Amino acid sequence: KVLQMRYEWGEDALNQYDKMAMEPPDARPFLDYSPLRLAVMTGWAACVKHRFPGIESVPAVEAYDFALPPSDRGSYEPSSLTLSHKFQGPVLWFNVVMDLVGAIAAFELTRFWVKKTSHVELESVQRPSSKSRGVALGFLAALVLWFNPNVLLDAYGWPTWDAWVVSMYLLSAVLVSHQRWFASGISVAVGLMLKGQLAAVIPVFILWPLVWRGLGASLRLTLGLIFGIAVIVSPWMITYIPASESLQKIRASHEWLPISDWSPTLFAIKRVID
């Protein structure tokens, strides 16, 4: 059921937020995806359509059953596992990329700060030792993240994307460590648009350069954050669903229906550029 809903949301990404505007005030939102996470689902839906050519002949609510018939699920037969991987493969590979970003960031963040915070008495003698210790601990940090049981289960055992927060947090921390303020702000924006939970640490990234390098550094990071968010949400900000009689009929026909009964093709209308 969860995979089915993810696929449905990915089929018509740009209009999904307009659907939410129809919800009654006391309704539980049926979509809690930030824009880039929704974009990943859109890419996944496109890949699934390519891998299963006949999938567009069935309604979106039946797409999951079309690609993975209930009789094949959970059997662990080689043919069933191959079919499951064919369906979920794009999400799994995206998780691999995100975990790789996190592992590399964990390595560099550890290496950088181990070297920077080493107390050197005889600099010319101790520097090689400090450098090698930073590299060794960096590799250890990368391995701990890469083989973390929680990450493996979350990203591949039951494919979701909670580990994306960790990867983008570490990448942003690396960029701040190297005083790449504007780039770090963009990295935080990308992470925020992938997983909204990253918003909890935005104050950390604004205060870090402020305390370390002053107001100018903090402002550059903030500008990068605003710029990144603006670029990512621009497809929704510069387009809209044109008002029409058909749109009004769609709204009226779903006004009194529970969200679970809404048509998956609701608002399958081309947006226009404002």
C-alpha positions as CSV (number, residue, x, y, z in Angstrom):
1,K,0.0,0.0,0.0
2,V,2.8,2.4,0.9
3,L,4.7,1.7,-2.4
4,Q,1.5,2.1,-4.3
5,M,0.9,5.6,-2.8
6,R,4.5,6.7,-3.5
7,Y,4.1,5.7,-7.1
8,E,0.8,7.5,-7.4
9,W,2.3,10.7,-6.0
10,G,5.2,10.5,-8.4
11,E,2.9,10.3,-11.4
12,D,1.6,13.8,-11.2
13,A,4.1,15.7,-9.0
14,L,3.5,19.3,-9.9
15,N,-0.3,19.2,-9.1
16,Q,0.0,17.2,-5.9
17,Y,0.2,20.3,-3.7
18,D,-2.9,21.8,-5.4
19,K,-4.8,18.7,-4.4
20,M,-3.8,19.3,-0.8
21,A,-5.4,22.8,-1.0
22,M,-8.8,21.0,-1.3
23,E,-8.5,19.2,2.0
24,P,-10.8,20.2,4.9
25,P,-9.0,22.0,7.7
26,D,-9.3,19.0,10.1
27,A,-8.1,16.4,7.5
28,R,-4.8,14.6,7.9
29,P,-2.7,15.6,4.9
30,F,-2.4,12.7,2.5
31,L,0.9,14.0,1.1
32,D,3.8,15.0,3.3
33,Y,6.5,15.1,0.7
34,S,8.8,18.0,0.2
35,P,9.5,19.0,-3.4
36,L,12.7,17.1,-4.1
37,R,11.5,14.0,-2.5
38,L,8.4,14.3,-4.7
39,A,10.8,14.8,-7.6
40,V,12.6,11.6,-6.8
41,M,9.2,9.8,-6.8
42,T,8.5,11.3,-10.2
43,G,11.7,10.0,-11.6
44,W,10.9,6.6,-10.1
45,A,7.5,6.6,-11.8
46,A,9.1,7.4,-15.1
47,C,11.6,4.5,-14.7
48,V,8.8,2.1,-13.8
49,K,6.8,3.1,-16.9
50,H,9.9,2.4,-19.0
51,R,10.6,-1.0,-17.4
52,F,6.9,-2.1,-17.4
53,P,5.5,-0.8,-20.7
54,G,2.0,-1.9,-20.1
55,I,1.7,-0.2,-16.7
56,E,0.0,2.9,-18.1
57,S,-2.9,0.8,-19.3
58,V,-4.1,0.4,-15.7
59,P,-5.1,3.1,-13.1
60,A,-2.3,4.3,-10.9
61,V,-3.9,2.7,-7.9
62,E,-3.4,-0.7,-9.6
63,A,0.1,-0.1,-10.8
64,Y,1.8,-1.8,-7.9
65,D,-0.3,-5.0,-8.4
66,F,0.4,-4.8,-12.1
67,A,4.2,-4.8,-11.7
68,L,4.2,-7.0,-8.6
69,P,1.2,-9.4,-8.5
70,P,0.2,-10.3,-5.0
71,S,0.9,-14.0,-5.7
72,D,4.6,-13.1,-6.3
73,R,5.1,-10.9,-3.2
74,G,7.0,-12.4,-0.3
75,S,7.7,-15.7,-2.0
76,Y,11.5,-15.1,-2.2
77,E,11.6,-17.0,-5.5
78,P,14.4,-15.8,-7.8
79,S,11.8,-14.7,-10.4
80,S,9.9,-12.7,-7.8
81,L,13.0,-11.1,-6.3
82,T,14.1,-10.1,-9.8
83,L,10.7,-8.6,-10.5
84,S,10.7,-6.7,-7.2
85,H,14.2,-5.3,-7.9
86,K,13.1,-4.3,-11.3
87,F,10.3,-2.3,-9.8
88,Q,12.1,-0.8,-6.8
89,G,15.6,-0.6,-8.4
90,P,15.6,3.2,-9.1
91,V,14.8,4.0,-5.5
92,L,17.4,1.6,-4.2
93,W,20.1,3.1,-6.5
94,F,19.2,6.6,-5.4
95,N,19.6,5.5,-1.8
96,V,23.0,4.0,-2.7
97,V,24.1,7.4,-4.1
98,M,22.8,9.2,-1.0
99,D,24.6,6.8,1.3
100,L,27.8,7.2,-0.7
101,V,27.5,11.0,-0.3
102,G,27.1,10.5,3.5
103,A,30.0,8.1,3.8
104,I,32.3,10.4,1.9
105,A,31.2,13.4,3.9
106,A,31.7,11.5,7.2
107,F,35.2,10.6,6.1
108,E,36.1,14.2,5.2
109,L,34.4,15.8,8.2
110,T,36.3,13.5,10.6
111,R,39.6,13.8,8.8
112,F,39.4,17.6,8.7
113,W,38.6,18.1,12.4
114,V,40.9,15.4,13.7
115,K,43.8,17.2,11.9
116,K,42.6,20.7,12.8
117,T,42.1,20.0,16.5
118,S,45.3,18.0,17.0
119,H,47.7,19.5,19.6
120,V,51.1,19.6,17.9
121,E,54.2,20.1,20.1
122,L,56.8,19.5,17.4
123,E,54.9,20.5,14.2
124,S,57.5,19.1,11.8
125,V,57.6,15.7,13.6
126,Q,53.9,15.3,14.6
127,R,52.2,16.5,11.3
128,P,52.5,13.2,9.4
129,S,51.2,11.3,12.4
130,S,48.3,13.7,12.8
131,K,47.5,13.4,9.1
132,S,47.5,9.6,9.1
133,R,45.4,9.4,12.2
134,G,42.8,11.7,10.6
135,V,42.7,9.6,7.5
136,A,42.3,6.4,9.6
137,L,39.5,7.8,11.7
138,G,37.9,9.2,8.6
139,F,37.7,5.8,7.0
140,L,36.3,4.4,10.3
141,A,33.6,7.0,10.3
142,A,32.7,6.3,6.7
143,L,32.5,2.5,7.3
144,V,30.4,3.0,10.4
145,L,27.9,4.9,8.4
146,W,28.0,2.7,5.3
147,F,27.5,-0.5,7.3
148,N,25.2,0.9,9.9
149,P,22.3,-1.6,10.4
150,N,19.7,1.2,10.7
151,V,20.9,2.6,7.3
152,L,20.9,-0.8,5.7
153,L,17.4,-1.7,6.9
154,D,16.0,1.8,6.1
155,A,17.5,2.2,2.7
156,Y,17.4,-1.4,1.3
157,G,15.5,-3.7,3.6
158,W,12.3,-1.6,3.6
159,P,13.1,1.1,1.0
160,T,12.5,4.6,2.5
161,W,14.7,7.7,2.8
162,D,15.2,8.7,6.4
163,A,19.0,8.3,5.9
164,W,19.0,11.2,3.4
165,V,18.9,13.6,6.4
166,V,22.2,12.2,7.7
167,S,23.9,12.5,4.3
168,M,22.9,16.1,3.6
169,Y,23.6,17.2,7.2
170,L,27.2,15.8,7.0
171,L,27.7,17.3,3.5
172,S,26.6,20.7,4.7
173,A,28.9,20.4,7.8
174,V,31.8,19.6,5.5
175,L,31.2,22.7,3.4
176,V,30.9,24.9,6.5
177,S,34.2,23.4,7.8
178,H,35.9,24.4,4.6
179,Q,34.2,27.9,4.9
180,R,32.2,27.4,1.7
181,W,29.3,29.4,3.1
182,F,27.1,29.9,0.1
183,A,27.6,26.3,-1.1
184,S,26.7,25.1,2.4
185,G,23.5,27.1,2.4
186,I,22.5,25.5,-0.9
187,S,23.4,22.1,0.5
188,V,21.1,22.7,3.5
189,A,18.3,23.8,1.1
190,V,18.7,20.6,-1.0
191,G,18.6,18.5,2.2
192,L,15.6,20.4,3.5
193,M,13.7,19.9,0.2
194,L,14.6,16.2,0.3
195,K,13.6,15.7,4.0
196,G,11.9,18.4,5.9
197,Q,13.4,17.2,9.2
198,L,16.6,18.9,8.3
199,A,14.9,22.2,9.3
200,A,15.5,21.3,12.9
201,V,19.3,22.0,12.5
202,I,19.1,25.1,10.3
203,P,19.8,27.4,13.4
204,V,23.0,25.4,13.9
205,F,24.2,26.2,10.4
206,I,23.4,29.9,10.7
207,L,25.0,30.3,14.2
208,W,28.1,28.2,13.3
209,P,29.6,30.7,10.8
210,L,28.4,33.6,12.9
211,V,30.4,32.5,15.9
212,W,33.3,31.3,13.9
213,R,33.8,33.9,11.2
214,G,31.3,36.7,11.9
215,L,28.2,38.2,10.5
216,G,29.3,38.2,6.8
217,A,29.9,34.4,6.8
218,S,26.5,33.8,8.4
219,L,24.7,36.1,5.9
220,R,26.4,34.3,2.9
221,L,25.2,30.9,4.2
222,T,21.7,32.3,4.7
223,L,21.6,33.7,1.2
224,G,22.7,30.3,-0.2
225,L,19.8,28.7,1.8
226,I,17.3,31.2,0.4
227,F,18.7,30.9,-3.1
228,G,18.6,27.1,-3.0
229,I,15.0,27.0,-1.8
230,A,13.9,29.6,-4.4
231,V,15.4,27.6,-7.3
232,I,13.9,24.3,-6.1
233,V,10.3,25.6,-5.6
234,S,10.4,27.8,-8.7
235,P,8.5,25.1,-10.9
236,W,5.5,25.6,-8.6
237,M,5.9,29.3,-8.1
238,I,6.0,30.2,-11.8
239,T,3.3,27.9,-13.0
240,Y,-0.4,27.3,-12.1
241,I,-3.4,25.3,-13.0
242,P,-5.6,27.6,-15.1
243,A,-9.1,28.2,-13.8
244,S,-11.7,26.5,-16.0
245,E,-15.1,25.0,-15.9
246,S,-13.6,21.5,-15.8
247,L,-11.5,22.4,-12.8
248,Q,-14.5,23.6,-10.9
249,K,-16.3,20.3,-11.7
250,I,-13.3,18.4,-10.4
251,R,-13.3,20.3,-7.1
252,A,-17.1,20.0,-6.7
253,S,-17.1,16.2,-7.4
254,H,-14.5,15.6,-4.6
255,E,-15.6,18.2,-2.1
256,W,-17.6,15.7,0.1
257,L,-15.5,12.6,-0.6
258,P,-13.0,11.3,2.0
259,I,-9.4,11.7,0.7
260,S,-9.0,8.0,0.4
261,D,-11.7,7.9,-2.3
262,W,-10.2,10.7,-4.4
263,S,-9.4,9.8,-7.9
264,P,-5.6,9.2,-8.5
265,T,-5.9,11.2,-11.7
266,L,-7.4,14.2,-9.9
267,F,-6.0,17.4,-11.4
268,A,-4.4,15.7,-14.3
269,I,-4.3,19.1,-15.9
270,K,-1.4,20.7,-17.7
271,R,0.0,23.7,-15.8
272,V,0.8,26.9,-17.6
273,I,3.7,29.3,-17.0
274,D,2.7,32.5,-15.2
